Amino acid sequence: MAAQARGQDAVTLFVGIPLLAVSVTLSVRGSFRGRLLLIGTLGYFLYTYMSYSFLSYNALFLIYVALMSLSLYAFILTMASFDYNRISGHFGPGLPVRVIGAYLLLIAFAVAMLWLGKIAGSLTSGSPPQGLEHYSTLVIQAMDLGILVPSSVLAGVMLIRRKSFGYLLASVVIVKALTLLTSISAMLAAMVWAGVYVSPVEMILFPAFNIGMICCMTVLLKNVRREEDSP
């Protein structure tokens, strides 16, 4: 857990906080791109400090809970600030919705199979799953299977069907997944450096998905209409 936390803290410090500062600044100026970055970044902080609150009890526990709460309500308020009827109009016709939507579905399927494979093996053998260690449950797997996977499926399907809310949800998932996958890649690298066993599948899968998400976010932001930046 210590190696994982160090990797995630590094990403939060060097990627998450600067991205939050930039997105807040752009959002205050009325930039639609800034608001997309902000909602995704808030999703990352919500996920991060929710996992910290559920996994770690230490001197910073109340700070984790406070940051989780702030992230949650900031996320809700930012989501509520969008005009859902006009969201699709912010994006140009060149946005490859089918490609991005299919990629989100692929991410959802891969993550679901990865965690379900680990859980199914422990259920059939009756032994604790690998990675449980001294914890009483699989918090990260529960959050991924209960929140991240369904969100990715909904975003992918709605984006492919060009539903207005699908554009926003896909933007949220892409930005959040990018920061999250960067964090996971850093955690895996920190674990390998510390001599902790990491599955080869995880070591290849998450960095590869991270590169794909970088491409998705680049394409997404490039296809936001300039004249619509201040709706």
RODRENSE-10543 format. One line per field, with one value per residue (C-alpha): residue number from 1; residue in three letters; x, y, z. Coordinates in Angstrom, 1 decimal, padded with zeros to 4 digits. Each point is the difference from the previous one (the first is absolute). Layout:
<sites>
resi	c(NUM  ...) $
resn	c(ALA  ...) $
east	c(X  ...) $
north	c(Y  ...) $
up	c(Z  ...) $
</sites>
This chain:
<sites>
resi	c(1  2  3  4  5  6  7  8  9  10  11  12  13  14  15  16  17  18  19  20  21  22  23  24  25  26  27  28  29  30  31  32  33  34  35  36  37  38  39  40  41  42  43  44  45  46  47  48  49  50  51  52  53  54  55  56  57  58  59  60  61  62  63  64  65  66  67  68  69  70  71  72  73  74  75  76  77  78  79  80  81  82  83  84  85  86  87  88  89  90  91  92  93  94  95  96  97  98  99  100  101  102  103  104  105  106  107  108  109  110  111  112  113  114  115  116  117  118  119  120  121  122  123  124  125  126  127  128  129  130  131  132  133  134  135  136  137  138  139  140  141  142  143  144  145  146  147  148  149  150  151  152  153  154  155  156  157  158  159  160  161  162  163  164  165  166  167  168  169  170  171  172  173  174  175  176  177  178  179  180  181  182  183  184  185  186  187  188  189  190  191  192  193  194  195  196  197  198  199  200  201  202  203  204  205  206  207  208  209  210  211  212  213  214  215  216  217  218  219  220  221  222  223  224  225  226  227  228  229  230  231) $
resn	c(MET  ALA  ALA  GLN  ALA  ARG  GLY  GLN  ASP  ALA  VAL  THR  LEU  PHE  VAL  GLY  ILE  PRO  LEU  LEU  ALA  VAL  SER  VAL  THR  LEU  SER  VAL  ARG  GLY  SER  PHE  ARG  GLY  ARG  LEU  LEU  LEU  ILE  GLY  THR  LEU  GLY  TYR  PHE  LEU  TYR  THR  TYR  MET  SER  TYR  SER  PHE  LEU  SER  TYR  ASN  ALA  LEU  PHE  LEU  ILE  TYR  VAL  ALA  LEU  MET  SER  LEU  SER  LEU  TYR  ALA  PHE  ILE  LEU  THR  MET  ALA  SER  PHE  ASP  TYR  ASN  ARG  ILE  SER  GLY  HIS  PHE  GLY  PRO  GLY  LEU  PRO  VAL  ARG  VAL  ILE  GLY  ALA  TYR  LEU  LEU  LEU  ILE  ALA  PHE  ALA  VAL  ALA  MET  LEU  TRP  LEU  GLY  LYS  ILE  ALA  GLY  SER  LEU  THR  SER  GLY  SER  PRO  PRO  GLN  GLY  LEU  GLU  HIS  TYR  SER  THR  LEU  VAL  ILE  GLN  ALA  MET  ASP  LEU  GLY  ILE  LEU  VAL  PRO  SER  SER  VAL  LEU  ALA  GLY  VAL  MET  LEU  ILE  ARG  ARG  LYS  SER  PHE  GLY  TYR  LEU  LEU  ALA  SER  VAL  VAL  ILE  VAL  LYS  ALA  LEU  THR  LEU  LEU  THR  SER  ILE  SER  ALA  MET  LEU  ALA  ALA  MET  VAL  TRP  ALA  GLY  VAL  TYR  VAL  SER  PRO  VAL  GLU  MET  ILE  LEU  PHE  PRO  ALA  PHE  ASN  ILE  GLY  MET  ILE  CYS  CYS  MET  THR  VAL  LEU  LEU  LYS  ASN  VAL  ARG  ARG  GLU  GLU  ASP  SER  PRO) $
east	c(000.0  002.9  001.5  -003.4  -000.7  003.3  -000.7  -003.5  001.2  002.6  -002.6  -002.4  002.8  001.6  -003.1  -003.2  000.6  001.4  -002.9  -002.5  001.6  000.0  -003.6  -001.4  001.7  -001.3  -003.5  -000.2  000.8  -003.0  002.0  -002.0  003.2  000.9  -003.3  000.5  003.5  -001.4  -002.7  002.3  002.7  -002.5  -001.1  003.7  000.2  -003.3  001.2  003.4  -001.2  -002.9  002.4  002.3  -002.9  -001.1  003.5  002.1  -000.6  002.8  000.7  -001.3  -003.3  -002.2  001.9  -000.7  -003.7  -000.1  001.7  -002.4  -003.0  001.3  000.7  -003.4  -002.0  002.2  -000.5  -003.8  -000.2  002.2  -002.1  -003.1  001.5  -000.1  -002.9  -000.6  -002.1  003.0  002.9  000.1  000.2  003.3  001.7  000.9  -001.3  003.5  -000.1  000.4  -002.8  -000.1  003.8  000.0  -003.2  001.4  003.2  -002.0  -001.9  003.3  001.4  -003.1  000.2  003.7  -000.2  -003.1  001.7  003.2  -001.6  -002.7  002.7  001.8  -003.2  -001.4  003.2  -000.2  -003.7  000.5  003.0  -001.3  003.2  000.6  000.6  003.5  000.5  -002.5  002.8  -001.2  -003.1  -003.5  -001.2  001.1  -000.7  001.6  -001.6  -003.4  000.4  001.1  -002.7  -002.7  000.8  002.7  -001.1  -003.7  000.9  002.3  -002.7  -002.7  002.4  001.0  -003.5  -001.5  002.9  -000.3  -003.7  000.9  -002.1  000.7  000.7  002.3  002.4  000.3  000.2  002.6  002.1  -000.3  001.1  002.9  001.5  -000.5  001.2  003.1  001.0  -000.9  001.9  003.0  -000.2  -000.4  003.0  002.1  -001.2  001.0  003.4  000.5  -001.1  002.5  002.7  -000.8  000.2  -003.8  -001.4  -002.1  -001.9  001.5  -003.5  -000.5  003.5  -000.8  -003.7  -000.2  002.8  -001.3  -003.5  001.6  001.5  -003.3  -001.8  002.6  -000.9  -003.8  000.4  002.1  -002.5  -002.9  001.4  001.1  -003.6  -001.5  -001.3  002.0  -003.0  -001.8  002.7  -002.1  -003.6) $
north	c(000.0  002.4  -000.4  000.5  003.1  001.6  -000.4  001.4  002.9  000.9  000.1  002.0  002.5  000.4  -000.6  000.2  003.3  001.9  -001.3  001.1  003.5  000.3  -001.3  002.3  003.0  -000.8  -000.8  003.3  001.7  -001.8  -002.6  -003.1  -001.9  001.1  -001.2  -003.4  -000.3  001.2  -002.6  -002.8  001.2  000.2  -003.6  -001.0  001.6  -001.5  -003.5  000.5  001.3  -002.4  -002.9  001.6  000.5  -003.6  -001.6  002.0  001.0  002.2  003.5  001.4  -001.9  003.1  001.9  -002.8  000.1  003.8  -000.1  -002.8  002.1  003.1  -001.9  -001.6  003.2  002.0  -002.8  000.1  003.8  000.0  -002.6  002.0  003.1  -001.5  000.7  -003.6  001.1  001.9  -002.3  -001.8  003.4  000.7  -002.7  000.1  -002.6  -001.5  -001.5  -003.8  -001.0  -003.7  -000.4  001.7  -001.8  -003.4  000.7  000.8  -003.2  -001.9  001.6  -001.0  -003.6  -000.4  001.4  -002.1  -003.2  000.9  000.4  -002.7  -002.5  000.7  -000.1  -003.2  -001.9  000.7  -000.8  -003.4  -000.9  001.4  001.8  003.8  001.8  001.2  003.6  -000.2  -000.1  001.2  001.7  -001.3  000.7  001.0  003.8  000.9  -002.9  000.9  003.6  -001.0  -002.6  002.1  003.5  000.1  -002.9  001.0  003.6  -001.0  -002.2  002.7  002.6  -002.2  -001.0  003.5  001.6  -002.5  000.9  003.7  000.7  003.4  -001.3  -002.6  002.7  001.4  -003.5  -001.1  003.2  -000.7  -003.7  000.9  002.7  -002.0  -003.2  001.7  001.4  -003.3  -002.1  002.2  -000.5  -003.8  -000.1  002.0  -002.3  -003.1  001.4  000.9  -003.6  -001.6  002.3  -001.0  -003.7  -000.6  -002.6  001.5  -002.0  000.2  000.6  003.0  001.3  000.0  000.7  003.2  002.0  -001.0  001.2  003.2  000.7  -000.6  002.4  002.7  -000.3  000.1  003.1  001.8  -000.8  001.0  003.4  000.8  -000.5  002.5  002.9  003.1  002.3  -002.1  000.3  002.6  -001.3) $
up	c(000.0  000.8  -003.5  -001.6  002.1  -000.9  -003.7  000.2  002.2  -002.6  -002.8  002.2  000.8  -003.4  -002.3  002.0  001.8  -003.0  -002.2  002.7  000.1  -003.8  -000.4  002.7  -001.6  -003.4  001.4  001.8  -003.3  -001.6  -002.0  -000.9  -000.3  003.5  001.4  -001.6  001.5  003.4  000.2  -001.0  002.5  002.8  -000.9  000.5  003.4  001.0  -000.9  001.6  003.4  000.1  -000.3  002.6  002.4  -000.4  000.0  002.5  003.6  001.2  001.2  -003.3  000.0  000.7  -002.7  -002.5  000.9  -000.3  -003.4  -001.1  001.0  -001.6  -003.3  000.1  000.4  -002.4  -002.5  000.4  -000.2  -003.1  -001.7  000.8  -001.6  -003.6  -002.4  -001.0  -003.1  -001.5  000.8  -003.3  -001.8  001.7  -002.1  -003.6  -002.6  -000.3  003.5  -000.6  002.4  -001.1  000.5  003.4  001.1  -001.0  001.9  003.1  -000.3  -000.5  003.2  001.9  -001.3  000.8  003.5  000.8  -001.3  001.9  003.4  -000.5  -000.9  003.2  002.1  -001.8  000.8  003.7  000.1  -001.7  002.1  003.3  000.7  000.4  -003.3  -000.8  001.2  002.9  002.5  003.4  -001.4  000.5  -003.6  -003.5  000.1  -003.3  -001.9  001.5  -001.1  -003.5  -000.5  001.6  -001.3  -002.7  -002.2  -000.1  -000.7  -002.8  -001.5  000.2  -001.4  -002.9  -001.0  000.3  -001.9  -002.8  -000.2  000.1  003.1  001.4  003.5  -001.5  -001.1  003.6  001.6  -002.5  000.8  003.7  -000.4  -002.4  002.2  003.2  -001.6  -001.3  003.4  001.6  -002.5  000.4  003.8  -000.4  -002.4  002.6  002.8  -002.0  -000.7  003.7  001.0  -002.5  001.3  003.6  -001.0  000.3  -002.4  -002.8  -002.6  -003.5  -001.3  002.2  -000.8  -003.7  000.0  002.1  -001.7  -003.4  000.9  001.4  -003.4  -001.7  002.5  -000.8  -003.7  000.8  002.2  -002.7  -002.7  002.3  000.9  -003.5  -001.2  002.4  -002.1  000.6  -000.3  002.6  002.7  001.9  -000.2) $
</sites>
